Amino acid sequence: MKHEWVLDVLADLRTYAERNKLTALEGKLLETIDVARHETGCAPASFRGDASADGDGSCAGTVYRGLAAGEHA
C-alpha cells in the first residue's frame, strides 16, 4: 500500500512515453515497473502499468489515474 504512488508515477511516465512515441523510454519504464513490482511484492496480475489493470486492490493500478487525454508535458 505504501508503494502505490511510486507504481502510479511509473505508470504515468510509461503512458507519456507511449503517447509520445518514445519507444526506448517506454521499454525501460516497463522494465522498471517489473523491478518495482518485484521489490514491493506487487504481483504482475495486480498491476500492469496501465489503465487496464485488474487487481485485487493490493497494488497500484486499481487507483491508476492516467494522463488526461491529449496531455503532453
MODELLER restraints for C-alpha pairs under 7 A, 6 or more apart:
rsr = mdl.restraints
at = mdl.atoms
rsr.add(forms.Gaussian(group=physical.xy_distance, feature=features.Distance(at['CA:1:A'], at['CA:58:A']), mean=6.45, stdev=0.5))
rsr.add(forms.Gaussian(group=physical.xy_distance, feature=features.Distance(at['CA:1:A'], at['CA:59:A']), mean=6.38, stdev=0.5))
rsr.add(forms.Gaussian(group=physical.xy_distance, feature=features.Distance(at['CA:3:A'], at['CA:40:A']), mean=6.89, stdev=0.5))
rsr.add(forms.Gaussian(group=physical.xy_distance, feature=features.Distance(at['CA:4:A'], at['CA:59:A']), mean=6.05, stdev=0.5))
rsr.add(forms.Gaussian(group=physical.xy_distance, feature=features.Distance(at['CA:4:A'], at['CA:60:A']), mean=4.66, stdev=0.5))
rsr.add(forms.Gaussian(group=physical.xy_distance, feature=features.Distance(at['CA:7:A'], at['CA:33:A']), mean=6.86, stdev=0.5))
rsr.add(forms.Gaussian(group=physical.xy_distance, feature=features.Distance(at['CA:7:A'], at['CA:60:A']), mean=5.90, stdev=0.5))
rsr.add(forms.Gaussian(group=physical.xy_distance, feature=features.Distance(at['CA:8:A'], at['CA:60:A']), mean=6.02, stdev=0.5))
rsr.add(forms.Gaussian(group=physical.xy_distance, feature=features.Distance(at['CA:8:A'], at['CA:61:A']), mean=6.86, stdev=0.5))
rsr.add(forms.Gaussian(group=physical.xy_distance, feature=features.Distance(at['CA:8:A'], at['CA:64:A']), mean=6.02, stdev=0.5))
rsr.add(forms.Gaussian(group=physical.xy_distance, feature=features.Distance(at['CA:10:A'], at['CA:29:A']), mean=6.77, stdev=0.5))
rsr.add(forms.Gaussian(group=physical.xy_distance, feature=features.Distance(at['CA:10:A'], at['CA:33:A']), mean=6.50, stdev=0.5))
rsr.add(forms.Gaussian(group=physical.xy_distance, feature=features.Distance(at['CA:11:A'], at['CA:49:A']), mean=4.62, stdev=0.5))
rsr.add(forms.Gaussian(group=physical.xy_distance, feature=features.Distance(at['CA:11:A'], at['CA:50:A']), mean=5.97, stdev=0.5))
rsr.add(forms.Gaussian(group=physical.xy_distance, feature=features.Distance(at['CA:12:A'], at['CA:66:A']), mean=5.68, stdev=0.5))
rsr.add(forms.Gaussian(group=physical.xy_distance, feature=features.Distance(at['CA:12:A'], at['CA:67:A']), mean=6.41, stdev=0.5))
rsr.add(forms.Gaussian(group=physical.xy_distance, feature=features.Distance(at['CA:14:A'], at['CA:26:A']), mean=5.27, stdev=0.5))
rsr.add(forms.Gaussian(group=physical.xy_distance, feature=features.Distance(at['CA:14:A'], at['CA:29:A']), mean=5.75, stdev=0.5))
rsr.add(forms.Gaussian(group=physical.xy_distance, feature=features.Distance(at['CA:17:A'], at['CA:23:A']), mean=6.76, stdev=0.5))
rsr.add(forms.Gaussian(group=physical.xy_distance, feature=features.Distance(at['CA:17:A'], at['CA:25:A']), mean=6.26, stdev=0.5))
rsr.add(forms.Gaussian(group=physical.xy_distance, feature=features.Distance(at['CA:17:A'], at['CA:26:A']), mean=5.23, stdev=0.5))
rsr.add(forms.Gaussian(group=physical.xy_distance, feature=features.Distance(at['CA:18:A'], at['CA:26:A']), mean=6.02, stdev=0.5))
rsr.add(forms.Gaussian(group=physical.xy_distance, feature=features.Distance(at['CA:33:A'], at['CA:49:A']), mean=6.77, stdev=0.5))
rsr.add(forms.Gaussian(group=physical.xy_distance, feature=features.Distance(at['CA:37:A'], at['CA:43:A']), mean=6.51, stdev=0.5))
rsr.add(forms.Gaussian(group=physical.xy_distance, feature=features.Distance(at['CA:37:A'], at['CA:44:A']), mean=6.97, stdev=0.5))
rsr.add(forms.Gaussian(group=physical.xy_distance, feature=features.Distance(at['CA:42:A'], at['CA:59:A']), mean=5.81, stdev=0.5))
rsr.add(forms.Gaussian(group=physical.xy_distance, feature=features.Distance(at['CA:45:A'], at['CA:55:A']), mean=6.36, stdev=0.5))
rsr.add(forms.Gaussian(group=physical.xy_distance, feature=features.Distance(at['CA:46:A'], at['CA:53:A']), mean=6.43, stdev=0.5))
rsr.add(forms.Gaussian(group=physical.xy_distance, feature=features.Distance(at['CA:46:A'], at['CA:54:A']), mean=6.04, stdev=0.5))
rsr.add(forms.Gaussian(group=physical.xy_distance, feature=features.Distance(at['CA:46:A'], at['CA:55:A']), mean=3.73, stdev=0.5))
rsr.add(forms.Gaussian(group=physical.xy_distance, feature=features.Distance(at['CA:46:A'], at['CA:56:A']), mean=6.07, stdev=0.5))
rsr.add(forms.Gaussian(group=physical.xy_distance, feature=features.Distance(at['CA:46:A'], at['CA:59:A']), mean=6.05, stdev=0.5))
rsr.add(forms.Gaussian(group=physical.xy_distance, feature=features.Distance(at['CA:47:A'], at['CA:53:A']), mean=5.44, stdev=0.5))
rsr.add(forms.Gaussian(group=physical.xy_distance, feature=features.Distance(at['CA:47:A'], at['CA:55:A']), mean=6.21, stdev=0.5))
rsr.add(forms.Gaussian(group=physical.xy_distance, feature=features.Distance(at['CA:47:A'], at['CA:59:A']), mean=6.25, stdev=0.5))
rsr.add(forms.Gaussian(group=physical.xy_distance, feature=features.Distance(at['CA:47:A'], at['CA:60:A']), mean=6.05, stdev=0.5))
rsr.add(forms.Gaussian(group=physical.xy_distance, feature=features.Distance(at['CA:47:A'], at['CA:61:A']), mean=5.14, stdev=0.5))
rsr.add(forms.Gaussian(group=physical.xy_distance, feature=features.Distance(at['CA:48:A'], at['CA:61:A']), mean=6.99, stdev=0.5))
rsr.add(forms.Gaussian(group=physical.xy_distance, feature=features.Distance(at['CA:49:A'], at['CA:61:A']), mean=6.61, stdev=0.5))
rsr.add(forms.Gaussian(group=physical.xy_distance, feature=features.Distance(at['CA:50:A'], at['CA:61:A']), mean=6.79, stdev=0.5))
rsr.add(forms.Gaussian(group=physical.xy_distance, feature=features.Distance(at['CA:51:A'], at['CA:61:A']), mean=6.56, stdev=0.5))
rsr.add(forms.Gaussian(group=physical.xy_distance, feature=features.Distance(at['CA:51:A'], at['CA:64:A']), mean=6.16, stdev=0.5))
rsr.add(forms.Gaussian(group=physical.xy_distance, feature=features.Distance(at['CA:51:A'], at['CA:66:A']), mean=6.77, stdev=0.5))
rsr.add(forms.Gaussian(group=physical.xy_distance, feature=features.Distance(at['CA:53:A'], at['CA:61:A']), mean=5.37, stdev=0.5))
rsr.add(forms.Gaussian(group=physical.xy_distance, feature=features.Distance(at['CA:53:A'], at['CA:62:A']), mean=6.47, stdev=0.5))
rsr.add(forms.Gaussian(group=physical.xy_distance, feature=features.Distance(at['CA:54:A'], at['CA:62:A']), mean=6.85, stdev=0.5))
rsr.add(forms.Gaussian(group=physical.xy_distance, feature=features.Distance(at['CA:55:A'], at['CA:61:A']), mean=6.95, stdev=0.5))
rsr.add(forms.Gaussian(group=physical.xy_distance, feature=features.Distance(at['CA:55:A'], at['CA:62:A']), mean=5.96, stdev=0.5))
